[in-house]
Structures are given as structure tokens and as C-alpha cells.
Amino acid sequence: MDMDNKGWLYKRGKFRQSWKRRYFAVDPIKHTLCYYMSPPEEAVRRGRVVKPLGVIDLTNSTVIVEKDLHSYENCFRVKTHSRDYYISASDPFKMNTWISVLRLNSKLGTLEKSVEKEIPTSRKYSPPEMDEKYSLSFKLAADKMLKSLSDKAQSSRQSLEDTSTTKYEIKLQLKRYLAAIQTQRTESELKLKSLRESESASHQALDSINALIVTLDKFLQASRYLQRHTIAILSLNQNSRTSMRTLREMVTVRKSSEIPKELAKKYLQLLADRFPDTKSPPPFESRLLFYSQYYDKVHLPKLLQLEPAKVHRLDVWRKLVSSVNGIKKTCQQLSELALMEEEIKAAINPSIALRSRPMSMIDPDEADTHKKQKNTPGSLEDIPEEVAQKGNSNQHRSPADSLGLTLYASEWKGILKVIDALSDLRLREKEMSQKLDDALHSRELLASFSSKGKARTLSTASTSRSSLRKMSGESNITEGSNVSLFENKKESVTGLFENNKKDSMVENRRY
């Protein structure tokens, strides 16, 4: 790419609004953009002179990107004092190239126009003086613009260094946050493991206690059944042999599936010890003694085991509920810590999209006039205050606001301020990088073209000096011939000599 860029583009018509393919060429000396039906170089090789279809004066013009021109993409608009020209390129890179060249020529033309006003002028100029004045104004404008571009590059470079320093400090702060989150996450994982072990132990203890309580309930229910039927049978006042046979059949045959073996064994043993096999009914004292011994030795021990088992089951249940709630809370902590860790990692190492040479969508100079950049914060203590003043104005924030944190909401607010500050610094760094690239690229273009122009000026000056020497030598020869003619024919050719002398003087002044 050079300042005298050439190539095919599409231009929208003024009246019919139709797009046509035209060949565009930039004239960096006159600061104009010309467009043709075909490349003029082909017609020059054939010996024909081609006039442009139109000439766009780039001085004091504005070049901006257009996005709403229906189906045409890569469009930009050249806004002049007389008309707006809509032009479309084939791809974004060519569009950026043309925009850069046109903006540079526009600024150079505006600067050269202001420089021309500072150069002293007079009413009459000979052609060499006019050429010298024109090259001087262009040189002064180019030198002034080169100095401005160098200053802008130096300022952007210094701003980039300051931004990088502050960004490094913010990244260190985020890394400290990340290390604390990872430590907390490790502790939460260990706590979760302990809670899961406690939950498993509580489940096992609860299962064993429930099995014991079920066994005791079954034993006590069967014991109560035996007590009721024993009292009913013994109250019939039958002989001991008949009563004992009925009681044994009740235990061994009728309710064998409902009476535990341990209870049946103890019941039959106690029954045999207290009621002998006689035909007379058992005495009342023997029956009372049987009831008291059965309750004290068989029923009461199991009843005393049941109440502590129920209390212990309640304690184990409470411990199990506490473990389950702790597991839920710890899992939520781990989930929130994982989200925070992921967001901080994404903030420290964002994904960088590949792009071509940076080009702003608007002119950087216009952005400087319409938008005042804030100074980069120099320390981490200043960052939260700046972000707090901005509020929620950061449009490039990651989806951190919608994380739904509850346990670490207050901690996340502080971390989010640092992330927002880092995002703002990245945007500023990207903008400064674009300005630096544009300034360096424009300076390279201008310096290259100025060196070519200087070489052309030197060659033109040497050619002019040689032609002047040649013309002065021819005038001397003519004057010498006129003098010899005057010596031979003094009286007849006096008027002719004077006329020739005047003509030679006029000719010398012309060259």
C-alpha cells in the first residue's frame, strides 16, 4: 500500500443510486481521488489521453464506514463540502487500506493548505519559483505531519506502557483472589468428603437402630399378646394340665409365626417352672408370681431397651439431617467457587480473536475531539473508586452479573469491580494499540512518499539547471553573431541589431 493507491472499487451514482465498477487512483500531490472507466495506464501506453469521470477533492474531507447500505458490504463514505461519495470494496482489508490512504491524504492536504498561508507570496512568479514554492509547502506540511504522527505514536506508546503496568498489577490482584478461591475450594472439598463419610455412617447407624427397634416392637407386641391370653386362660380355673396344654399350643402352633423364638423359649421355660402338671387348678398366688416374674424377666428388659434406642435414633437422625444440609451448602459453595474461578481465569486470560491490521470505525482524530479519555489509574487502590463511579456503564462485561451467587455475593462484588477495571484497561489498550499502529503505518507511508518526492524534485531541479545553462549558451552565441554583423554593416543593420538584442533578453527572462 502507498499514498498513490490504485485499484477497482464500486461507486454509487449520484442520481440513479446504482452501483458501478470504477477504477480509482489517488493523486497525493494534488490530494485528489480520480475515478475512470478503465485504468488510464493502458490508454497512455496506446498514446491516448484519458480524462477521469470525476475528481474528488480530499482536502478537508471525512472518511467514515457505512453499515446500512442494504446488501453492499465493506462500504465507506467520503464526505466533502460538495457531495458525499459512497464507495464499496471487495473485502474488509481493502476497505481499511483505502480508508487509511484517503484519511492520510485528507489530513496532508488540509495541513498543506494551512502551511501555504504562512509562506510569503508576491504577485508575480516565474515558473521555477512557483515549483519551488509548491514543493516547499508540501515538504513543510509533510514534515509537520510526520512530527505530529511521531508525537502521537510516542504518546500512544507511553499510554500503552502505563496501561500495561496497571493491567499487570490488576492481574496480580486477580491471581491472589484466584489462589484464595482455590484454597477455599480445597477446604470445601475436604469438608464435603468428611460430611459424606458422616452421612454414610449415620445411614448405617440409623439402619441398625431401626432394625433393633423393629425387633423390639415385634417382641413387645408378641409379649403383650401372650400376657392377655395367659390371663384369659388362667382365669377359667381349669386344672393345671389342661391350662398348660392350651398355653403351649398357643405358643407352638397357633401363633408360632408371630411369636419370636426367644420369647417362646423364655415363656415356656417360665411356665414349666411355675405350674406343675396336676389336675387341680393353679393357685392364685402362683398365677400372680408367674405374672410378676414374666413381666420383670421377659417383658421389662426389652421395654427398657426400646426407649434408649428411640432416643439414639432421634440423635442419629438429627446428625444425618445436619450432614445432608452441610453437604448441600458445601456443594453450593463449591459450585459458586467454581463459577468465580472460571470467571477470574477468563478475565486473566481472555480469548483473543485474530484480526487484520487494526482500523478504527471512526477517524481517531474525531474520536479525540468528541471523547475525552480518562487517565489510567496508577494503583489498585484507585480502581474500585473509578469502577464504583462508573456503575453499570460497562457494556463489555462478561455474564458475571447473572451468576446467581448467594453465599459469596459480597466477596464477588469486590472481585467484579477489579474484573471490570481490567476489562476497561483492555479496551483502552486495544484503542491505544490501534492508534499506535495507525500512526506508525501513516508515518511509514508518508516518509516513503516524501523520500520519493524528494528524489523526483532533485532530478527535476538538475534537469532545469542543465536546460537553463543550455539556453544561456545559445543566447551568448546569438549575441556574438549580432555583434560581428554590426561591425561589418554598421549603418545598414543598426535597427536589426537592437531588435535582436531585445528579443534575446526577453527569451532569457522567459527561461
C-alpha positions, 0 to 999 in steps of 0.5 A: 500500500502507498499514498498513490493507491490504485485499484477497482472499487464500486461507486454509487451514482449520484442520481440513479443510486446504482452501483458501478465498477470504477477504477480509482487512483489517488493523486497525493500531490494534488490530494485528489481521488480520480475515478475512470472507466478503465485504468488510464495506464493502458490508454497512455501506453496506446498514446491516448489521453484519458480524462477521469469521470470525476475528481474528488477533492480530499482536502478537508474531507471525512472518511467514515464506514457505512453499515446500512447500505442494504446488501453492499458490504465493506462500504465507506463514505467520503464526505466533502463540502460538495457531495458525499461519495459512497464507495464499496470494496471487495473485502474488509482489508481493502476497505481499511487500506483505502480508508487509511490512504484517503484519511492520510491524504485528507489530513496532508492536504488540509495541513498543506493548505494551512502551511501555504498561508504562512509562506510569503507570496508576491504577485508575480512568479516565474515558473521555477519559483512557483515549483519551488514554492509548491514543493516547499509547502508540501515538504513543510506540511509533510514534515509537520505531519510526520512530527505530529504522527511521531508525537502521537505514536510516542504518546500512544506508546507511553499510554500503552506502557502505563496501561500495561503496568496497571493491567499487570498489577490488576492481574496480580490482584486477580491471581491472589483472589484466584489462589484464595478461591482455590484454597477455599475450594480445597477446604470445601472439598475436604469438608464435603468428603468428611460430611459424606463419610458422616452421612454414610455412617449415620445411614448405617447407624440409623439402619441398625437402630431401626432394625433393633427397634423393629425387633423390639416392637415385634417382641413387645407386641408378641409379649403383650399378646401372650400376657392377655391370653395367659390371663384369659386362660388362667382365669377359667380355673381349669386344672393345671394340665389342661391350662398348660396344654392350651398355653403351649399350643398357643405358643407352638402352633397357633401363633408360632409365626408371630411369636419370636423364638426367644420369647417362646423359649423364655415363656415356656421355660417360665411356665414349666417352672411355675405350674406343675402338671396336676389336675387341680387348678393353679393357685392364685398366688402362683398365677400372680408370681408367674405374672410378676416374674414374666413381666420383670424377666421377659417383658421389662428388659426389652421395654427398657431397651426400646426407649434408649434406642428411640432416643439414639435414633432421634440423635442419629437422625438429627446428625444425618439431617445436619450432614445432608444440609452441610453437604448441600451448602458445601456443594453450593459453595463449591459450585459458586467457587467454581463459577468465580474461578472460571470467571477470574481465569477468563478475565486473566486470560481472555480469548483473543480473536485474530484480526487484520491490521487494526482500523478504527470505525471512526477517524481517531482524530474525531474520536479525540475531539468528541471523547475525552479519555480518562487517565489510567489509574496508577494503583489498585487502590484507585480502581474500585473508586473509578469502577464504583463511579462508573456503575453499570456503564460497562457494556463489555462485561462478561455474564458475571452479573447473572451468576446467581451467587448467594453465599459469596455475593459480597466477596464477588462484588469486590472481585467484579469491580477489579474484573471490570477495571481490567476489562476497561484497561483492555479496551483502552489498550486495544484503542491505544494499540490501534492508534499506535499502529495507525500512526506508525503505518501513516508515518511509514507511508508518508516518509516513503512518499516524501523520500520519493518526492524528494528524489523526483524534485532533485532530478527535476531541479538538475534537469532545469539547471542543465536546460537553463545553462543550455539556453544561456549558451545559445543566447551568448552565441546569438549575441556574438553573431549580432555583434560581428554583423554590426561591425561589418554593416554598421549603418545598414543593420543598426535597427536589426541589431537592437531588435535582436538584442531585445528579443534575446533578453526577453527569451532569457527572462522567459527561461 
